[in-house]
Amino acid sequence: MDGQFLIVFSVALAAALASPLGGVIAIFVRPSSLFLSIAVGLAGGVLLGTFAFEMLPKALKLSGLAVGVAGFAVGFALVYGLDLYVNRGAVAGSRAEQRQRVERFHKRHRPLGSEVTVLAGATSVEELIEGITIGVGAAIDPTVALIVGLAIFIDNISEALSIGELAREESGKDYRARTLKWTGLMGASLFGSAMAGWFLLRGLPEGVLGFLLAVGAGGMFYLTVTDLIPEAESHHYLQSAAIAVAIGFLVMLVLSELV
């Protein structure tokens, strides 16, 4: 038990510290667009591989197909609902036919904060799901916690770089304090929820643990396909984002087979 706790504590702490670390990097070294496309694309590929090769197979093994699918749907719906909530129920892509209508709506009903606030606040809530996933994963198998923690570590650095860049554009000289505030909150959310997941949920039946792991996979899937991959593609050069996604995906495939 002590060995398992040491694993989940170390993994959660490393993943949590990745957010402020990425914030510090964004403050002192302004990343180029090419670097952002590679970093964010790599994070997207790593997350895709993590829930495809590690989280979902473990969840289905523990809870069965129906419960695993339900858990994934619940996780997806939770993060999707959060996205709609912070955007007042209206979101549209830059080339969507409904874009102008959504922009007019947001002029009357502004999203809950600036772009940085919306992104960082939503990410902090998503960190709660990811932290619980680490805690639950450690209760199922320490290997799951290690692989999920590695994926979240890479993801948190890339998200912090993006938040730092947005804060720089919005806040001018105050961007340092805003970057550190939000990335620190993201790290604290993840670490606290990982500890809660370990202490409060590890005694649950295997079927419930599998369901919770599938919930985490659904939430991380939504984050990947709506935030990370589009963000990486928006900065890509010579398909740098696609190459980085593929590398991250293959790395997690190899790790899941070797560990």
Buried (B, 14 or more C-beta within 10 A) or exposed (E): EEEBBEBBBEBBBBBBBBBBBBBBBBBEEEBEEBBBBBBBBBBBBBBBBBBBBBBBBBBBEBBBEEBBBBBBEBBBBBBBEBBEEBBBEBBBEEEEEEEEEBEEBBEEEEBEEBEBBBBBBBBBBBBBBBBBBBBBBBBBBBBBBBBBBBBBBBBBBBBBBBBBBBBBEBBEEEBBEBBBBBBBBBBBBBBBBBBBBBEEBBEBEEBBBBBBBBBBBBBBBBBBBBBBBBBBBEBBEEEBBBBBBBBBBEBBBEBBEEE
